[in-house]
Amino acid sequence: MNVNINHPSHYQEKNECIDVMRAMFGDEAVKGFCKCNAFKYRFRAGKKATSSAEEDIKKAEWYEDYLMKILFDESMMKMEGVNNDSKRS
């Protein structure tokens, strides 16, 4: 695991920055943030002197994976809601 991709030191506090963003701004905002960051890193891959194309692609993939995590969490919550509703009947 590349620390610069998954857990950069400048974002380390008690909680991950993106998790705090999710709590403060909600899933819809963070989904948009993830989409835009994934796009940004793919768009600039190999063009920034301080990061390699490989690192930029890995960062884009990290945001895509986090987006998928949010979507999975949402689908699980919907399924639990359906299951809880059917148990009440």
N, C-alpha and C positions, 0 to 999 in steps of 0.2 A: 504494500500500500504506500503510495506516494503522499507524504505528509503535506506537501505544498498543494496537492489537489484536494485531498479529503478533509484535512484538519489543519489549515494554516495557523501558525502561532498567533498571528495578528487578529484572529477571530475567536481565540480561546478565552472563555470566561467560565463561569459556573455552568452556563448552558451554551450550546452552539448558537451563533448569531441567527442563522436561518430558522431555527426552532423558536427563538424569541420573536422573530418577524412573523412567523405563522401564528403565534399566540396573540400578538398585538394587532396584526392587520388582516388575519383570516386567510383561509385556504385560497380563495379566488385571487387575492392580491399576490400571494406567493407563487401560485401557479403561473401567473403572468410574468412575474419576476424570473422564474426558472426558464420559461420559454424565451424571454428576451436575453437572458445571460447565455443560454445555450446557443442562440443565434449569434450573439456578439462574439463568443469564443470561436465558433466555426468560421465566422466572417473574417476575423483577424488572424486566423491560424497561420503561423509562419511569417507574419508581417511585423510583429513587435520584437524589437531588439532584445528585450529582457526575458522573453519566453519563447520556447521552441514550438513548432507546429504541433508536435506530439503532446506537449503539455497543454496547449490550448484545446486540443481535441479531447484530452482526458478531462479537462475542466468542463467542457460542453457536455460530455457524457455524464459527469457527476450531476449536473443540473437536470439533465434528462432523467437520470435515475431517481433523483429526489422528486421530480414531477410525477413519475410513475408511482412512487411511494404514496404521495398525497392522493392520487387517483385510486390506488388500491385501498387506502384507508377509507376513502369516501364510499367505495363500493361495498366494503365490509360493513360500514355503518348502515348503509341502505339495506343490506341483507339482514343484519341484526334487527333493524326496524321492522322488516317484513316478517321475520321469524317471531319477534315479540308481539306483533299485531296478530299473527295467526294463533299464538298461544292464548291470547285473551278471548278469542271467539269461542 
